[in-house]
Amino acid sequence: MNNRLKVLRAERSWSQQDLADRLGVSRQSVNAIETGRYDPSLPLAFTIADLFGLPIEAIFSRD
Amino acid sequence: MSSNPSRAAMKRYVWRLMTVMAVYVTALIGGQLAMKAELLGPQAAIAIALVCGLCIVLTFVIMGRLMIETQDEFVRLLFVRQTLIASGFALSLAAVHGFLSDFDIIARIDAYWWPVLFFVGQFVGQVANRVQYGTWGALK
């Protein structure tokens, strides 16, 4: 799965740690999602979408 | 916003583990010293042996609690993966060693070494996580 997390984060000038704190996860989780090593669960994907104020499909897409 | 429940779970894990390890080391060293000094009766020996064994059992319980209490799904995945690798590592060695010793090719060893190899396997699991996911898995 592809995602725009890194771009969305950069647009807000957030570090990975900033985003991790806002999501209530570890920095390594954010890093793993951004680099495509880990696909988040649906609840976490919804939390990410809510944080950025976007629908999930605007952040995550199929390969 | 900066409070991280997984970090709190990790702190509890370290605190519990340190407590159990303190009891374990005290019982083990104290028991060995008492045995060498011939101060240990049969009932005391059983009690100390059971305390040592129970500490190892509690270690597994504490690891299980960490899996349950960790809120960070990715970190939990890493920990579960690492533990599965550790289990496979220790049980595989136990099986191979068991057959080799059964055919008198190598000497038998005390069974308490298998949990030790399980803990070595935890490190192997961390290395596997580093290779696969780019992180050792410990919360920073």
N, CA and C atoms of all chains as a GROMACS GRO file, in nm:
protein
  609
    1MET      N    1   0.084  -0.120   0.000
    1MET     CA    2   0.000   0.000   0.000
    1MET      C    3   0.088   0.126   0.000
    2ASN      N    4   0.048   0.225  -0.078
    2ASN     CA    5   0.120   0.352  -0.080
    2ASN      C    6   0.051   0.452   0.013
    3ASN      N    7   0.128   0.550   0.058
    3ASN     CA    8   0.065   0.655   0.140
    3ASN      C    9   0.138   0.788   0.122
    4ARG      N   10   0.066   0.896   0.155
    4ARG     CA   11   0.120   1.032   0.139
    4ARG      C   12   0.156   1.093   0.274
    5LEU      N   13   0.181   1.007   0.369
    5LEU     CA   14   0.204   1.055   0.506
    5LEU      C   15   0.322   1.152   0.515
    6LYS      N   16   0.429   1.116   0.447
    6LYS     CA   17   0.550   1.198   0.455
    6LYS      C   18   0.525   1.337   0.397
    7VAL      N   19   0.454   1.342   0.284
    7VAL     CA   20   0.423   1.470   0.219
    7VAL      C   21   0.333   1.554   0.309
    8LEU      N   22   0.227   1.492   0.361
    8LEU     CA   23   0.133   1.564   0.448
    8LEU      C   24   0.201   1.617   0.573
    9ARG      N   25   0.292   1.535   0.626
    9ARG     CA   26   0.366   1.577   0.745
    9ARG      C   27   0.458   1.695   0.712
   10ALA      N   28   0.527   1.685   0.597
   10ALA     CA   29   0.619   1.791   0.557
   10ALA      C   30   0.546   1.922   0.532
   11GLU      N   31   0.424   1.913   0.477
   11GLU     CA   32   0.345   2.034   0.452
   11GLU      C   33   0.315   2.109   0.581
   12ARG      N   34   0.311   2.037   0.690
   12ARG     CA   35   0.281   2.098   0.820
   12ARG      C   36   0.407   2.122   0.903
   13SER      N   37   0.521   2.092   0.843
   13SER     CA   38   0.652   2.109   0.910
   13SER      C   39   0.659   2.031   1.041
   14TRP      N   40   0.598   1.914   1.042
   14TRP     CA   41   0.604   1.829   1.160
   14TRP      C   42   0.719   1.730   1.145
   15SER      N   43   0.785   1.704   1.253
   15SER     CA   44   0.883   1.595   1.253
   15SER      C   45   0.808   1.463   1.271
   16GLN      N   46   0.878   1.354   1.250
   16GLN     CA   47   0.814   1.223   1.274
   16GLN      C   48   0.769   1.212   1.419
   17GLN      N   49   0.849   1.268   1.510
   17GLN     CA   50   0.812   1.262   1.652
   17GLN      C   51   0.687   1.344   1.680
   18ASP      N   52   0.677   1.462   1.614
   18ASP     CA   53   0.557   1.545   1.629
   18ASP      C   54   0.433   1.466   1.589
   19LEU      N   55   0.442   1.403   1.472
   19LEU     CA   56   0.328   1.325   1.422
   19LEU      C   57   0.298   1.207   1.515
   20ALA      N   58   0.404   1.140   1.559
   20ALA     CA   59   0.386   1.026   1.649
   20ALA      C   60   0.314   1.069   1.777
   21ASP      N   61   0.354   1.184   1.832
   21ASP     CA   62   0.290   1.234   1.954
   21ASP      C   63   0.142   1.264   1.930
   22ARG      N   64   0.114   1.323   1.815
   22ARG     CA   65  -0.027   1.356   1.783
   22ARG      C   66  -0.112   1.230   1.764
   23LEU      N   67  -0.048   1.125   1.714
   23LEU     CA   68  -0.123   1.000   1.691
   23LEU      C   69  -0.122   0.907   1.812
   24GLY      N   70  -0.034   0.937   1.908
   24GLY     CA   71  -0.022   0.850   2.026
   24GLY      C   72   0.048   0.719   1.995
   25VAL      N   73   0.142   0.724   1.900
   25VAL     CA   74   0.221   0.605   1.867
   25VAL      C   75   0.369   0.641   1.877
   26SER      N   76   0.455   0.543   1.855
   26SER     CA   77   0.599   0.569   1.861
   26SER      C   78   0.649   0.629   1.730
   27ARG      N   79   0.764   0.696   1.738
   27ARG     CA   80   0.824   0.753   1.616
   27ARG      C   81   0.856   0.643   1.516
   28GLN      N   82   0.897   0.527   1.567
   28GLN     CA   83   0.933   0.419   1.474
   28GLN      C   84   0.810   0.367   1.399
   29SER      N   85   0.692   0.380   1.461
   29SER     CA   86   0.569   0.342   1.389
   29SER      C   87   0.548   0.435   1.270
   30VAL      N   88   0.562   0.566   1.295
   30VAL     CA   89   0.546   0.663   1.187
   30VAL      C   90   0.647   0.636   1.077
   31ASN      N   91   0.770   0.612   1.117
   31ASN     CA   92   0.875   0.584   1.018
   31ASN      C   93   0.842   0.459   0.936
   32ALA      N   94   0.795   0.354   1.004
   32ALA     CA   95   0.764   0.229   0.933
   32ALA      C   96   0.648   0.248   0.836
   33ILE      N   97   0.550   0.329   0.874
   33ILE     CA   98   0.436   0.353   0.784
   33ILE      C   99   0.482   0.438   0.664
   34GLU      N  100   0.559   0.543   0.693
   34GLU     CA  101   0.604   0.631   0.585
   34GLU      C  102   0.689   0.557   0.482
   35THR      N  103   0.772   0.467   0.530
   35THR     CA  104   0.862   0.397   0.438
   35THR      C  105   0.797   0.274   0.375
   36GLY      N  106   0.669   0.250   0.408
   36GLY     CA  107   0.597   0.140   0.347
   36GLY      C  108   0.631   0.004   0.405
   37ARG      N  109   0.704   0.003   0.516
   37ARG     CA  110   0.738  -0.126   0.577
   37ARG      C  111   0.622  -0.184   0.656
   38TYR      N  112   0.531  -0.096   0.695
   38TYR     CA  113   0.418  -0.140   0.777
   38TYR      C  114   0.291  -0.069   0.732
   39ASP      N  115   0.185  -0.146   0.713
   39ASP     CA  116   0.054  -0.089   0.681
   39ASP      C  117  -0.027  -0.081   0.810
   40PRO      N  118  -0.076   0.039   0.844
   40PRO     CA  119  -0.148   0.054   0.971
   40PRO      C  120  -0.282  -0.020   0.970
   41SER      N  121  -0.331  -0.049   1.090
   41SER     CA  122  -0.465  -0.108   1.104
   41SER      C  123  -0.568  -0.004   1.061
   42LEU      N  124  -0.692  -0.048   1.041
   42LEU     CA  125  -0.798   0.046   1.002
   42LEU      C  126  -0.821   0.153   1.108
   43PRO      N  127  -0.826   0.117   1.239
   43PRO     CA  128  -0.845   0.224   1.340
   43PRO      C  129  -0.733   0.329   1.336
   44LEU      N  130  -0.609   0.285   1.317
   44LEU     CA  131  -0.499   0.383   1.312
   44LEU      C  132  -0.508   0.465   1.182
   45ALA      N  133  -0.546   0.401   1.074
   45ALA     CA  134  -0.562   0.474   0.947
   45ALA      C  135  -0.670   0.582   0.962
   46PHE      N  136  -0.778   0.550   1.032
   46PHE     CA  137  -0.884   0.649   1.056
   46PHE      C  138  -0.831   0.763   1.144
   47THR      N  139  -0.751   0.728   1.244
   47THR     CA  140  -0.694   0.832   1.332
   47THR      C  141  -0.605   0.926   1.251
   48ILE      N  142  -0.526   0.868   1.160
   48ILE     CA  143  -0.439   0.949   1.074
   48ILE      C  144  -0.524   1.040   0.984
   49ALA      N  145  -0.628   0.981   0.927
   49ALA     CA  146  -0.716   1.059   0.839
   49ALA      C  147  -0.782   1.173   0.915
   50ASP      N  148  -0.828   1.144   1.035
   50ASP     CA  149  -0.892   1.248   1.117
   50ASP      C  150  -0.793   1.361   1.148
   51LEU      N  151  -0.670   1.322   1.180
   51LEU     CA  152  -0.569   1.422   1.215
   51LEU      C  153  -0.544   1.519   1.099
   52PHE      N  154  -0.538   1.465   0.979
   52PHE     CA  155  -0.510   1.550   0.863
   52PHE      C  156  -0.639   1.608   0.801
   53GLY      N  157  -0.752   1.567   0.854
   53GLY     CA  158  -0.879   1.618   0.802
   53GLY      C  159  -0.906   1.575   0.660
   54LEU      N  160  -0.864   1.454   0.627
   54LEU     CA  161  -0.881   1.401   0.491
   54LEU      C  162  -0.946   1.263   0.497
   55PRO      N  163  -1.012   1.223   0.386
   55PRO     CA  164  -1.060   1.084   0.383
   55PRO      C  165  -0.941   0.987   0.370
   56ILE      N  166  -0.962   0.865   0.417
   56ILE     CA  167  -0.852   0.767   0.415
   56ILE      C  168  -0.795   0.750   0.275
   57GLU      N  169  -0.885   0.748   0.175
   57GLU     CA  170  -0.836   0.722   0.038
   57GLU      C  171  -0.753   0.838  -0.017
   58ALA      N  172  -0.758   0.953   0.050
   58ALA     CA  173  -0.673   1.064   0.007
   58ALA      C  174  -0.532   1.050   0.064
   59ILE      N  175  -0.515   0.958   0.157
   59ILE     CA  176  -0.383   0.936   0.220
   59ILE      C  177  -0.323   0.802   0.178
   60PHE      N  178  -0.409   0.700   0.178
   60PHE     CA  179  -0.362   0.564   0.145
   60PHE      C  180  -0.421   0.519   0.011
   61SER      N  181  -0.338   0.451  -0.066
   61SER     CA  182  -0.387   0.396  -0.193
   61SER      C  183  -0.322   0.261  -0.217
   62ARG      N  184  -0.384   0.183  -0.306
   62ARG     CA  185  -0.328   0.052  -0.340
   62ARG      C  186  -0.200   0.068  -0.419
   63ASP      N  187  -0.118  -0.036  -0.416
   63ASP     CA  188   0.008  -0.034  -0.496
   63ASP      C  189  -0.023  -0.018  -0.644
   64MET      N  190  -0.069   1.528   2.506
   64MET     CA  191  -0.042   1.484   2.370
   64MET      C  192   0.089   1.407   2.360
   65SER      N  193   0.184   1.445   2.448
   65SER     CA  194   0.314   1.379   2.438
   65SER      C  195   0.320   1.250   2.521
   66SER      N  196   0.214   1.227   2.606
   66SER     CA  197   0.215   1.105   2.686
   66SER      C  198   0.192   0.986   2.594
   67ASN      N  199   0.272   0.883   2.613
   67ASN     CA  200   0.263   0.766   2.526
   67ASN      C  201   0.233   0.644   2.611
   68PRO      N  202   0.113   0.584   2.595
   68PRO     CA  203   0.076   0.470   2.678
   68PRO      C  204   0.172   0.352   2.662
   69SER      N  205   0.227   0.336   2.542
   69SER     CA  206   0.320   0.225   2.519
   69SER      C  207   0.449   0.244   2.599
   70ARG      N  208   0.489   0.371   2.609
   70ARG     CA  209   0.610   0.399   2.688
   70ARG      C  210   0.584   0.368   2.835
   71ALA      N  211   0.464   0.400   2.881
   71ALA     CA  212   0.427   0.368   3.020
   71ALA      C  213   0.426   0.217   3.041
   72ALA      N  214   0.375   0.144   2.942
   72ALA     CA  215   0.373  -0.003   2.951
   72ALA      C  216   0.516  -0.057   2.957
   73MET      N  217   0.606   0.005   2.880
   73MET     CA  218   0.745  -0.039   2.879
   73MET      C  219   0.811  -0.013   3.014
   74LYS      N  220   0.777   0.101   3.075
   74LYS     CA  221   0.832   0.132   3.208
   74LYS      C  222   0.785   0.029   3.310
   75ARG      N  223   0.656  -0.006   3.304
   75ARG     CA  224   0.603  -0.108   3.396
   75ARG      C  225   0.673  -0.242   3.373
   76TYR      N  226   0.696  -0.273   3.246
   76TYR     CA  227   0.764  -0.398   3.210
   76TYR      C  228   0.904  -0.402   3.271
   77VAL      N  229   0.978  -0.294   3.257
   77VAL     CA  230   1.116  -0.289   3.310
   77VAL      C  231   1.114  -0.301   3.462
   78TRP      N  232   1.021  -0.229   3.526
   78TRP     CA  233   1.011  -0.232   3.671
   78TRP      C  234   0.977  -0.373   3.720
   79ARG      N  235   0.879  -0.437   3.658
   79ARG     CA  236   0.841  -0.574   3.697
   79ARG      C  237   0.957  -0.670   3.676
   80LEU      N  238   1.022  -0.656   3.562
   80LEU     CA  239   1.132  -0.748   3.529
   80LEU      C  240   1.248  -0.732   3.627
   81MET      N  241   1.280  -0.608   3.659
   81MET     CA  242   1.390  -0.582   3.753
   81MET      C  243   1.358  -0.643   3.890
   82THR      N  244   1.234  -0.631   3.933
   82THR     CA  245   1.192  -0.685   4.062
   82THR      C  246   1.207  -0.837   4.065
   83VAL      N  247   1.156  -0.901   3.960
   83VAL     CA  248   1.163  -1.048   3.955
   83VAL      C  249   1.309  -1.094   3.944
   84MET      N  250   1.388  -1.022   3.863
   84MET     CA  251   1.528  -1.061   3.848
   84MET      C  252   1.606  -1.044   3.979
   85ALA      N  253   1.569  -0.942   4.058
   85ALA     CA  254   1.634  -0.922   4.187
   85ALA      C  255   1.606  -1.041   4.279
   86VAL      N  256   1.481  -1.086   4.279
   86VAL     CA  257   1.444  -1.204   4.361
   86VAL      C  258   1.518  -1.327   4.309
   87TYR      N  259   1.521  -1.341   4.177
   87TYR     CA  260   1.585  -1.458   4.115
   87TYR      C  261   1.734  -1.466   4.150
   88VAL      N  262   1.803  -1.356   4.132
   88VAL     CA  263   1.948  -1.354   4.158
   88VAL      C  264   1.974  -1.379   4.307
   89THR      N  265   1.894  -1.316   4.392
   89THR     CA  266   1.911  -1.335   4.536
   89THR      C  267   1.891  -1.482   4.574
   90ALA      N  268   1.782  -1.542   4.522
   90ALA     CA  269   1.752  -1.682   4.555
   90ALA      C  270   1.859  -1.775   4.499
   91LEU      N  271   1.901  -1.749   4.377
   91LEU     CA  272   1.998  -1.837   4.312
   91LEU      C  273   2.135  -1.832   4.381
   92ILE      N  274   2.185  -1.710   4.400
   92ILE     CA  275   2.318  -1.696   4.462
   92ILE      C  276   2.312  -1.738   4.609
   93GLY      N  277   2.208  -1.693   4.678
   93GLY     CA  278   2.192  -1.730   4.820
   93GLY      C  279   2.181  -1.881   4.834
   94GLY      N  280   2.104  -1.944   4.748
   94GLY     CA  281   2.085  -2.089   4.753
   94GLY      C  282   2.215  -2.164   4.726
   95GLN      N  283   2.289  -2.118   4.625
   95GLN     CA  284   2.417  -2.183   4.591
   95GLN      C  285   2.516  -2.173   4.707
   96LEU      N  286   2.522  -2.052   4.764
   96LEU     CA  287   2.615  -2.031   4.877
   96LEU      C  288   2.576  -2.118   4.997
   97ALA      N  289   2.446  -2.121   5.024
   97ALA     CA  290   2.397  -2.202   5.138
   97ALA      C  291   2.423  -2.351   5.114
   98MET      N  292   2.409  -2.393   4.988
   98MET     CA  293   2.430  -2.534   4.957
   98MET      C  294   2.578  -2.572   4.975
   99LYS      N  295   2.667  -2.483   4.930
   99LYS     CA  296   2.810  -2.510   4.943
   99LYS      C  297   2.852  -2.513   5.090
  100ALA      N  298   2.786  -2.429   5.169
  100ALA     CA  299   2.816  -2.425   5.312
  100ALA      C  300   2.742  -2.534   5.390
  101GLU      N  301   2.668  -2.616   5.316
  101GLU     CA  302   2.590  -2.726   5.373
  101GLU      C  303   2.490  -2.676   5.478
  102LEU      N  304   2.431  -2.562   5.449
  102LEU     CA  305   2.331  -2.505   5.539
  102LEU      C  306   2.189  -2.529   5.489
  103LEU      N  307   2.180  -2.596   5.374
  103LEU     CA  308   2.050  -2.608   5.309
  103LEU      C  309   1.989  -2.745   5.333
  104GLY      N  310   1.876  -2.746   5.404
  104GLY     CA  311   1.802  -2.871   5.423
  104GLY      C  312   1.723  -2.904   5.298
  105PRO      N  313   1.670  -3.027   5.290
  105PRO     CA  314   1.596  -3.068   5.170
  105PRO      C  315   1.476  -2.979   5.140
  106GLN      N  316   1.402  -2.941   5.244
  106GLN     CA  317   1.283  -2.858   5.221
  106GLN      C  318   1.320  -2.716   5.175
  107ALA      N  319   1.426  -2.663   5.234
  107ALA     CA  320   1.472  -2.530   5.192
  107ALA      C  321   1.523  -2.535   5.049
  108ALA      N  322   1.590  -2.645   5.013
  108ALA     CA  323   1.642  -2.661   4.876
  108ALA      C  324   1.526  -2.662   4.776
  109ILE      N  325   1.419  -2.735   4.812
  109ILE     CA  326   1.301  -2.739   4.724
  109ILE      C  327   1.241  -2.599   4.710
  110ALA      N  328   1.232  -2.530   4.823
  110ALA     CA  329   1.172  -2.395   4.821
  110ALA      C  330   1.254  -2.302   4.733
  111ILE      N  331   1.385  -2.305   4.747
  111ILE     CA  332   1.469  -2.214   4.668
  111ILE      C  333   1.464  -2.250   4.519
  112ALA      N  334   1.466  -2.380   4.492
  112ALA     CA  335   1.457  -2.423   4.351
  112ALA      C  336   1.326  -2.377   4.289
  113LEU      N  337   1.216  -2.388   4.366
  113LEU     CA  338   1.086  -2.345   4.314
  113LEU      C  339   1.079  -2.194   4.296
  114VAL      N  340   1.142  -2.121   4.388
  114VAL     CA  341   1.144  -1.974   4.375
  114VAL      C  342   1.217  -1.936   4.246
  115CYS      N  343   1.333  -2.000   4.222
  115CYS     CA  344   1.409  -1.971   4.098
  115CYS      C  345   1.324  -2.002   3.975
  116GLY      N  346   1.261  -2.119   3.976
  116GLY     CA  347   1.178  -2.158   3.862
  116GLY      C  348   1.059  -2.065   3.844
  117LEU      N  349   0.997  -2.026   3.956
  117LEU     CA  350   0.882  -1.937   3.949
  117LEU      C  351   0.920  -1.800   3.893
  118CYS      N  352   1.041  -1.756   3.924
  118CYS     CA  353   1.087  -1.627   3.869
  118CYS      C  354   1.094  -1.632   3.717
  119ILE      N  355   1.138  -1.744   3.663
  119ILE     CA  356   1.144  -1.757   3.516
  119ILE      C  357   1.001  -1.761   3.459
  120VAL      N  358   0.912  -1.833   3.529
  120VAL     CA  359   0.772  -1.836   3.486
  120VAL      C  360   0.715  -1.694   3.484
  121LEU      N  361   0.743  -1.619   3.591
  121LEU     CA  362   0.693  -1.482   3.600
  121LEU      C  363   0.749  -1.394   3.489
  122THR      N  364   0.870  -1.424   3.446
  122THR     CA  365   0.929  -1.348   3.335
  122THR      C  366   0.844  -1.362   3.209
  123PHE      N  367   0.798  -1.485   3.184
  123PHE     CA  368   0.711  -1.505   3.067
  123PHE      C  369   0.578  -1.432   3.086
  124VAL      N  370   0.527  -1.434   3.209
  124VAL     CA  371   0.401  -1.363   3.237
  124VAL      C  372   0.419  -1.213   3.213
  125ILE      N  373   0.532  -1.160   3.258
  125ILE     CA  374   0.560  -1.017   3.243
  125ILE      C  375   0.571  -0.981   3.094
  126MET      N  376   0.633  -1.069   3.017
  126MET     CA  377   0.642  -1.044   2.873
  126MET      C  378   0.503  -1.045   2.810
  127GLY      N  379   0.420  -1.135   2.854
  127GLY     CA  380   0.283  -1.140   2.804
  127GLY      C  381   0.205  -1.014   2.839
  128ARG      N  382   0.226  -0.965   2.962
  128ARG     CA  383   0.159  -0.841   3.004
  128ARG      C  384   0.202  -0.724   2.914
  129LEU      N  385   0.329  -0.722   2.878
  129LEU     CA  386   0.377  -0.613   2.792
  129LEU      C  387   0.305  -0.618   2.657
  130MET      N  388   0.289  -0.740   2.604
  130MET     CA  389   0.218  -0.752   2.475
  130MET      C  390   0.075  -0.700   2.487
  131ILE      N  391   0.011  -0.731   2.600
  131ILE     CA  392  -0.128  -0.689   2.619
  131ILE      C  393  -0.137  -0.538   2.641
  132GLU      N  394  -0.043  -0.484   2.720
  132GLU     CA  395  -0.053  -0.344   2.760
  132GLU      C  396   0.002  -0.246   2.657
  133THR      N  397   0.084  -0.296   2.564
  133THR     CA  398   0.139  -0.206   2.462
  133THR      C  399   0.027  -0.159   2.370
  134GLN      N  400   0.010  -0.029   2.362
  134GLN     CA  401  -0.096   0.029   2.278
  134GLN      C  402  -0.050   0.049   2.134
  135ASP      N  403   0.080   0.062   2.115
  135ASP     CA  404   0.134   0.088   1.982
  135ASP      C  405   0.135  -0.041   1.901
  136GLU      N  406   0.050  -0.046   1.798
  136GLU     CA  407   0.031  -0.172   1.726
  136GLU      C  408   0.156  -0.219   1.653
  137PHE      N  409   0.236  -0.125   1.604
  137PHE     CA  410   0.358  -0.164   1.533
  137PHE      C  411   0.462  -0.221   1.629
  138VAL      N  412   0.476  -0.157   1.744
  138VAL     CA  413   0.570  -0.206   1.845
  138VAL      C  414   0.526  -0.343   1.897
  139ARG      N  415   0.394  -0.359   1.912
  139ARG     CA  416   0.343  -0.490   1.955
  139ARG      C  417   0.374  -0.597   1.851
  140LEU      N  418   0.358  -0.562   1.725
  140LEU     CA  419   0.391  -0.657   1.618
  140LEU      C  420   0.538  -0.699   1.627
  141LEU      N  421   0.625  -0.601   1.650
  141LEU     CA  422   0.768  -0.632   1.659
  141LEU      C  423   0.796  -0.725   1.776
  142PHE      N  424   0.730  -0.697   1.889
  142PHE     CA  425   0.755  -0.777   2.009
  142PHE      C  426   0.702  -0.920   1.993
  143VAL      N  427   0.584  -0.932   1.934
  143VAL     CA  428   0.528  -1.065   1.910
  143VAL      C  429   0.616  -1.143   1.814
  144ARG      N  430   0.660  -1.075   1.709
  144ARG     CA  431   0.745  -1.140   1.608
  144ARG      C  432   0.876  -1.188   1.671
  145GLN      N  433   0.935  -1.099   1.750
  145GLN     CA  434   1.061  -1.131   1.816
  145GLN      C  435   1.045  -1.250   1.911
  146THR      N  436   0.931  -1.255   1.979
  146THR     CA  437   0.906  -1.364   2.074
  146THR      C  438   0.881  -1.496   2.002
  147LEU      N  439   0.812  -1.490   1.889
  147LEU     CA  440   0.791  -1.612   1.810
  147LEU      C  441   0.924  -1.666   1.758
  148ILE      N  442   1.009  -1.575   1.713
  148ILE     CA  443   1.141  -1.618   1.665
  148ILE      C  444   1.220  -1.679   1.780
  149ALA      N  445   1.213  -1.617   1.897
  149ALA     CA  446   1.284  -1.669   2.014
  149ALA      C  447   1.234  -1.808   2.051
  150SER      N  448   1.102  -1.827   2.043
  150SER     CA  449   1.044  -1.958   2.076
  150SER      C  450   1.092  -2.063   1.976
  151GLY      N  451   1.088  -2.029   1.849
  151GLY     CA  452   1.134  -2.122   1.746
  151GLY      C  453   1.281  -2.154   1.761
  152PHE      N  454   1.359  -2.052   1.793
  152PHE     CA  455   1.504  -2.069   1.811
  152PHE      C  456   1.532  -2.167   1.925
  153ALA      N  457   1.472  -2.142   2.042
  153ALA     CA  458   1.501  -2.225   2.159
  153ALA      C  459   1.445  -2.367   2.142
  154LEU      N  460   1.323  -2.378   2.092
  154LEU     CA  461   1.262  -2.510   2.078
  154LEU      C  462   1.332  -2.593   1.971
  155SER      N  463   1.380  -2.528   1.865
  155SER     CA  464   1.453  -2.600   1.760
  155SER      C  465   1.583  -2.657   1.817
  156LEU      N  466   1.655  -2.571   1.890
  156LEU     CA  467   1.781  -2.618   1.950
  156LEU      C  468   1.753  -2.730   2.051
  157ALA      N  469   1.646  -2.715   2.127
  157ALA     CA  470   1.611  -2.818   2.226
  157ALA      C  471   1.582  -2.951   2.157
  158ALA      N  472   1.509  -2.945   2.046
  158ALA     CA  473   1.474  -3.069   1.975
  158ALA      C  474   1.599  -3.136   1.917
  159VAL      N  475   1.682  -3.056   1.850
  159VAL     CA  476   1.804  -3.112   1.788
  159VAL      C  477   1.896  -3.168   1.896
  160HIS      N  478   1.914  -3.088   2.002
  160HIS     CA  479   2.000  -3.134   2.111
  160HIS      C  480   1.944  -3.261   2.176
  161GLY      N  481   1.813  -3.266   2.190
  161GLY     CA  482   1.750  -3.382   2.252
  161GLY      C  483   1.779  -3.510   2.175
  162PHE      N  484   1.767  -3.503   2.043
  162PHE     CA  485   1.793  -3.623   1.962
  162PHE      C  486   1.942  -3.660   1.963
  163LEU      N  487   2.027  -3.557   1.955
  163LEU     CA  488   2.172  -3.586   1.956
  163LEU      C  489   2.213  -3.650   2.088
  164SER      N  490   2.158  -3.601   2.197
  164SER     CA  491   2.193  -3.659   2.327
  164SER      C  492   2.127  -3.796   2.346
  165ASP      N  493   2.011  -3.815   2.283
  165ASP     CA  494   1.942  -3.944   2.291
  165ASP      C  495   2.025  -4.055   2.226
  166PHE      N  496   2.099  -4.018   2.121
  166PHE     CA  497   2.185  -4.114   2.052
  166PHE      C  498   2.328  -4.110   2.106
  167ASP      N  499   2.345  -4.049   2.224
  167ASP     CA  500   2.475  -4.044   2.295
  167ASP      C  501   2.584  -3.977   2.212
  168ILE      N  502   2.545  -3.882   2.129
  168ILE     CA  503   2.645  -3.810   2.049
  168ILE      C  504   2.699  -3.691   2.129
  169ILE      N  505   2.611  -3.626   2.201
  169ILE     CA  506   2.654  -3.517   2.290
  169ILE      C  507   2.593  -3.538   2.428
  170ALA      N  508   2.651  -3.466   2.525
  170ALA     CA  509   2.606  -3.485   2.664
  170ALA      C  510   2.471  -3.420   2.687
  171ARG      N  511   2.396  -3.472   2.782
  171ARG     CA  512   2.270  -3.410   2.822
  171ARG      C  513   2.301  -3.283   2.903
  172ILE      N  514   2.210  -3.189   2.899
  172ILE     CA  515   2.229  -3.067   2.979
  172ILE      C  516   2.105  -3.042   3.063
  173ASP      N  517   2.122  -2.959   3.165
  173ASP     CA  518   2.008  -2.926   3.250
  173ASP      C  519   1.903  -2.847   3.171
  174ALA      N  520   1.777  -2.879   3.197
  174ALA     CA  521   1.668  -2.821   3.117
  174ALA      C  522   1.654  -2.670   3.135
  175TYR      N  523   1.706  -2.615   3.245
  175TYR     CA  524   1.688  -2.471   3.265
  175TYR      C  525   1.768  -2.387   3.165
  176TRP      N  526   1.851  -2.453   3.086
  176TRP     CA  527   1.924  -2.377   2.984
  176TRP      C  528   1.835  -2.339   2.866
  177TRP      N  529   1.722  -2.408   2.848
  177TRP     CA  530   1.636  -2.376   2.731
  177TRP      C  531   1.571  -2.240   2.746
  178PRO      N  532   1.520  -2.204   2.865
  178PRO     CA  533   1.474  -2.065   2.878
  178PRO      C  534   1.585  -1.963   2.853
  179VAL      N  535   1.708  -1.998   2.894
  179VAL     CA  536   1.820  -1.906   2.868
  179VAL      C  537   1.835  -1.886   2.717
  180LEU      N  538   1.826  -1.996   2.641
  180LEU     CA  539   1.837  -1.985   2.496
  180LEU      C  540   1.718  -1.911   2.435
  181PHE      N  541   1.603  -1.921   2.502
  181PHE     CA  542   1.487  -1.842   2.458
  181PHE      C  543   1.520  -1.693   2.467
  182PHE      N  544   1.586  -1.654   2.576
  182PHE     CA  545   1.620  -1.512   2.592
  182PHE      C  546   1.728  -1.471   2.492
  183VAL      N  547   1.819  -1.563   2.460
  183VAL     CA  548   1.915  -1.536   2.351
  183VAL      C  549   1.837  -1.519   2.220
  184GLY      N  550   1.736  -1.603   2.203
  184GLY     CA  551   1.652  -1.596   2.083
  184GLY      C  552   1.578  -1.463   2.072
  185GLN      N  553   1.551  -1.399   2.184
  185GLN     CA  554   1.489  -1.266   2.180
  185GLN      C  555   1.580  -1.167   2.106
  186PHE      N  556   1.709  -1.182   2.131
  186PHE     CA  557   1.804  -1.094   2.060
  186PHE      C  558   1.805  -1.128   1.911
  187VAL      N  559   1.801  -1.258   1.880
  187VAL     CA  560   1.794  -1.300   1.739
  187VAL      C  561   1.669  -1.239   1.674
  188GLY      N  562   1.559  -1.239   1.748
  188GLY     CA  563   1.435  -1.180   1.699
  188GLY      C  564   1.448  -1.030   1.675
  189GLN      N  565   1.522  -0.963   1.764
  189GLN     CA  566   1.543  -0.820   1.746
  189GLN      C  567   1.624  -0.792   1.620
  190VAL      N  568   1.724  -0.877   1.597
  190VAL     CA  569   1.806  -0.862   1.475
  190VAL      C  570   1.716  -0.882   1.352
  191ALA      N  571   1.629  -0.982   1.358
  191ALA     CA  572   1.538  -1.008   1.246
  191ALA      C  573   1.446  -0.888   1.223
  192ASN      N  574   1.398  -0.827   1.332
  192ASN     CA  575   1.315  -0.707   1.319
  192ASN      C  576   1.392  -0.592   1.256
  193ARG      N  577   1.517  -0.579   1.295
  193ARG     CA  578   1.602  -0.472   1.239
  193ARG      C  579   1.617  -0.490   1.088
  194VAL      N  580   1.638  -0.616   1.048
  194VAL     CA  581   1.657  -0.645   0.905
  194VAL      C  582   1.526  -0.622   0.829
  195GLN      N  583   1.415  -0.672   0.885
  195GLN     CA  584   1.287  -0.667   0.814
  195GLN      C  585   1.220  -0.530   0.822
  196TYR      N  586   1.223  -0.469   0.939
  196TYR     CA  587   1.147  -0.346   0.960
  196TYR      C  588   1.233  -0.222   0.990
  197GLY      N  589   1.364  -0.241   0.995
  197GLY     CA  590   1.453  -0.126   1.015
  197GLY      C  591   1.458  -0.074   1.157
  198THR      N  592   1.408  -0.152   1.253
  198THR     CA  593   1.412  -0.107   1.392
  198THR      C  594   1.430  -0.227   1.484
  199TRP      N  595   1.496  -0.203   1.595
  199TRP     CA  596   1.520  -0.311   1.691
  199TRP      C  597   1.394  -0.343   1.771
  200GLY      N  598   1.303  -0.244   1.778
  200GLY     CA  599   1.176  -0.271   1.845
  200GLY      C  600   1.161  -0.207   1.982
  201ALA      N  601   1.270  -0.168   2.045
  201ALA     CA  602   1.259  -0.106   2.177
  201ALA      C  603   1.208   0.037   2.163
  202LEU      N  604   1.121   0.076   2.256
  202LEU     CA  605   1.068   0.212   2.253
  202LEU      C  606   1.173   0.311   2.299
  203LYS      N  607   1.184   0.422   2.226
  203LYS     CA  608   1.280   0.525   2.266
  203LYS      C  609   1.205   0.652   2.303
   0.00000   0.00000   0.00000
